[in-house]
Amino acid sequence: MQQLLRKIPKHELPLLNLDGHLDPEDLLIQCMVVPPVCIRPSVMLSNEQSNEDDLTMKIKDALVLNMKVDRAMKLGEDYSKFSKDWYLMQSVLAQYVNSDTPGLPLQEIGKKPVRSLCVRLKGKQGRFRQNLSGKRSNFTGRTVISPDPNLHPTQVIVPVHMSKILTISVPVTERSIEFLRSCVENGTKLGGANFVVGADGSRTAVGYGKIVLKIGDIVERHLRDDDIVIFNRQPSLHRISMMGFRVKVSPGNTLRFNECVCTPFNADFDGDEMNIHLPQTLEARS
């Protein structure tokens, strides 16, 4: 195969999407990608044996078959004698990279599907969507949505339990100290606060002793009525997939809003979930 690729003239390389810096031989994969052990951990069993990961088993099979083929080629054996091992090695490598590759023999795939490299990366449970794009964020909430025709189109009902967890950081000034003092006195009740951050960076939980507020402290108060939140439904296809709403705290377990706002979100009430995001600065809320 390498000899055939070497014979390709340079003026035909653009047909293979190759520029002048790459040779046709680079199309052949000659090295295996071996992920670290943390990606393919061994599971210890009760009888002091280990259950190896699918990737580890495929690496082992590929190495054994490669040694057989390499030994046969060095001894000058006829191709027909090691052709079966050659094709089996190609099949193992194909399963190692992508077990969903069409054309693989069923008896080689087996009953249990192999979790190949591509399977671990793609899809909703893959590394990208599960661990990178789907990471947890602060000052956000997510739950099921339900309709409430009595609400204003710019209002969203937030459950009481969620409003006590989501907080807005408000600095203590001469104008806000009385309001924030009442929040601290409410403690963990509705309309209270969770933490007070001192000017020196110390963080004190509300509800465990008396706290004296000072100018310059920051109070992490609960979400209240008429606070501004960003309401979002995935997938965010256009800019009106995220819109600003005013909060109304009410008992319940779902985020409720007027059903006339469903169209821009492409939402319905058959179990859809939506997110709220709390802007933390005055500039973001205005």
C-alpha positions in Angstrom: 0.0 0.0 0.0 2.8 2.4 0.8 4.4 1.8 -2.6 1.1 2.6 -4.3 0.7 5.8 -2.4 4.3 6.9 -3.2 3.5 6.6 -7.0 0.8 9.3 -6.8 2.0 12.4 -8.6 2.2 15.7 -6.8 -0.2 17.5 -9.1 -3.0 15.0 -8.1 -2.6 15.6 -4.4 -5.3 18.4 -4.2 -7.8 15.7 -5.3 -7.1 14.0 -2.0 -7.3 17.3 0.0 -3.6 17.1 0.6 -1.5 20.3 0.5 2.3 20.4 -0.1 3.2 19.7 3.5 1.6 16.2 3.6 2.5 13.0 1.8 -0.1 10.4 0.6 1.6 7.9 3.0 0.3 10.0 5.9 -3.2 8.6 5.1 -2.0 5.3 6.6 -2.4 5.0 10.4 0.8 3.4 11.6 0.4 4.2 15.4 -2.4 3.3 17.8 -3.8 5.9 20.2 -3.5 4.4 23.7 -5.5 6.4 26.3 -4.2 6.6 29.9 -5.3 4.1 32.5 -7.8 6.5 34.0 -9.8 6.4 30.8 -9.9 2.5 30.8 -9.8 1.5 34.5 -9.6 -2.0 35.8 -12.4 -3.2 38.0 -11.2 -5.5 40.8 -13.5 -8.5 41.5 -14.0 -10.2 44.9 -11.9 -13.3 43.9 -8.7 -11.1 43.4 -9.2 -11.0 39.7 -9.7 -7.9 37.6 -12.2 -7.1 34.9 -10.4 -5.2 32.2 -12.0 -2.4 30.1 -13.0 -2.9 26.5 -10.3 -0.6 25.2 -7.6 -2.6 27.1 -8.8 -5.9 25.7 -8.8 -4.5 22.2 -5.3 -3.1 22.6 -4.2 -6.5 23.8 -5.8 -8.3 20.9 -4.3 -5.9 18.4 -0.8 -6.3 19.9 -1.0 -10.1 19.8 -2.2 -10.2 16.2 0.3 -7.6 15.1 3.1 -9.8 16.6 1.8 -12.8 14.7 1.7 -10.9 11.4 5.1 -9.3 11.9 6.7 -12.7 12.7 5.1 -14.3 9.6 6.3 -11.5 7.3 9.9 -11.6 8.7 10.0 -15.4 8.1 8.9 -14.8 4.5 5.7 -16.9 4.8 3.1 -16.9 2.1 0.4 -14.2 2.5 -2.4 -16.8 2.5 -1.0 -18.3 5.8 -1.4 -15.1 7.8 -4.2 -13.3 5.8 -6.8 -14.4 8.4 -4.8 -12.8 11.2 -4.3 -9.7 9.1 -8.0 -9.2 8.5 -8.8 -10.0 12.1 -6.3 -7.3 13.2 -8.0 -4.8 10.9 -11.4 -5.7 12.4 -10.1 -5.3 16.0 -8.6 -1.9 15.2 -11.9 -0.8 13.6 -13.8 -1.8 16.7 -11.2 0.0 18.9 -11.8 3.3 17.1 -15.5 3.0 16.3 -17.5 -0.1 17.2 -20.4 1.2 15.1 -18.5 0.8 11.9 -20.7 -0.9 9.3 -19.6 -4.2 7.9 -18.0 -5.7 11.0 -18.8 -9.5 11.3 -21.3 -10.1 14.1 -19.4 -13.0 15.6 -16.5 -10.6 16.2 -18.6 -7.9 17.8 -20.1 -10.3 20.2 -23.2 -10.0 22.3 -22.1 -7.0 24.4 -21.4 -3.9 22.3 -17.8 -2.6 22.6 -17.4 0.9 24.1 -15.0 2.2 21.5 -13.2 5.6 21.5 -15.9 7.2 19.3 -18.8 5.8 21.4 -17.2 7.4 24.5 -16.9 10.8 22.8 -20.2 11.2 20.9 -23.8 11.4 22.0 -25.5 12.8 25.1 -23.5 10.6 27.5 -20.2 11.3 25.7 -17.3 13.2 27.1 -18.1 16.5 25.2 -21.8 16.9 26.1 -21.7 15.2 29.5 -18.5 16.5 31.0 -17.6 19.7 29.0 -20.7 21.3 27.6 -22.9 19.8 30.3 -20.9 20.9 33.3 -22.6 22.4 36.3 -22.8 26.1 36.7 -23.4 28.4 39.7 -26.4 30.7 40.0 -28.6 28.5 37.8 -31.6 26.3 38.3 -33.4 23.7 36.2 -36.7 21.9 36.6 -39.9 20.9 34.7 -42.1 23.6 33.3 -45.9 23.9 33.6 -48.4 26.5 32.3 -50.1 29.3 34.4 -52.5 31.5 32.3 -52.9 34.0 35.2 -49.3 35.2 34.9 -48.1 38.2 33.0 -46.1 37.2 29.9 -43.0 38.6 31.5 -43.3 36.7 34.7 -42.0 33.3 35.8 -43.0 31.4 39.0 -40.0 30.0 40.8 -40.5 27.3 43.5 -39.8 28.4 47.1 -37.2 25.6 47.5 -35.3 26.9 44.5 -35.5 30.5 45.6 -33.8 29.7 48.8 -30.9 28.0 47.1 -30.3 30.6 44.3 -28.8 33.8 45.7 -27.8 37.2 44.5 -24.7 38.9 45.9 -25.6 42.4 47.1 -22.9 44.8 48.6 -23.8 46.5 51.9 -24.0 50.3 51.4 -25.6 53.1 53.4 -28.8 52.7 51.3 -29.0 48.9 51.3 -27.9 48.1 54.9 -31.4 48.2 56.4 -32.9 45.9 53.7 -30.0 43.5 53.9 -30.2 43.5 57.7 -33.8 42.3 57.4 -32.7 39.6 55.0 -30.0 38.4 57.5 -32.6 38.5 60.3 -34.9 36.3 58.3 -32.2 33.7 58.2 -33.0 30.6 56.1 -36.7 31.6 55.8 -38.2 32.8 52.6 -36.7 36.2 51.7 -33.7 35.6 53.9 -30.0 35.0 53.1 -27.5 32.2 53.1 -24.1 33.8 53.6 -22.4 37.0 54.5 -18.9 37.6 53.0 -16.8 40.1 55.0 -14.5 42.7 53.6 -11.6 40.5 54.6 -13.0 37.6 52.6 -14.4 35.6 55.5 -17.6 33.7 54.7 -20.2 33.3 57.5 -23.4 31.2 57.2 -26.6 32.9 58.2 -28.7 31.4 61.0 -25.8 30.4 63.3 -25.5 33.2 65.7 -25.9 37.0 65.4 -24.2 38.7 62.5 -23.4 42.5 62.5 -23.3 43.9 59.0 -20.7 46.5 58.1 -20.3 48.8 55.1 -18.4 46.8 52.5 -19.7 43.4 53.4 -21.6 41.3 50.7 -24.8 39.5 51.6 -25.9 36.5 49.4 -29.7 37.0 49.7 -32.4 34.7 48.5 -34.2 35.2 45.2 -37.2 37.5 45.6 -40.2 38.7 43.7 -39.5 41.0 40.8 -35.8 39.9 40.6 -34.6 39.6 37.0 -33.6 36.1 35.7 -32.7 34.8 32.3 -35.1 32.0 31.2 -33.7 29.5 28.7 -34.8 26.3 27.0 -32.3 24.0 25.3 -31.4 23.8 22.5 -30.6 27.5 22.2 -31.3 27.9 18.5 -31.6 31.7 18.3 -31.4 34.7 20.5 -35.0 34.5 21.8 -34.2 31.1 23.3 -33.0 33.1 26.2 -35.2 36.0 27.5 -35.4 38.0 30.7 -38.3 37.4 33.1 -39.4 38.8 36.4 -39.6 36.3 39.3 -42.6 35.5 41.3 -41.8 33.1 44.2 -44.6 30.6 44.9 -45.1 27.1 46.4 -44.7 24.2 44.0 -42.1 22.1 42.2 -42.2 23.5 38.7 -41.2 26.7 36.8 -44.5 28.2 35.6 -45.1 30.8 33.0 -47.8 32.0 30.6 -48.3 29.6 27.7 -48.4 32.4 25.2 -44.6 32.6 25.5 -44.1 28.9 24.4 -43.6 29.7 20.7 -40.1 31.4 20.9 -38.9 28.7 23.2 -40.5 26.0 21.1 -41.7 24.6 24.5 -44.6 22.4 25.4 -45.8 20.9 28.7 -45.2 17.2 28.2 -42.2 17.0 30.6 -39.9 19.7 29.1 -37.3 21.2 31.4 -36.0 24.8 31.3 -33.2 26.7 33.0 -33.0 30.0 34.9 -29.8 32.0 35.2 -29.3 34.8 37.8 -27.4 37.9 36.7 -25.2 38.8 39.6 -24.2 42.4 38.8 -26.4 45.5 38.7 -25.2 46.2 35.1 -26.4 42.7 34.0 -29.8 43.1 35.7 -30.5 46.5 34.3 
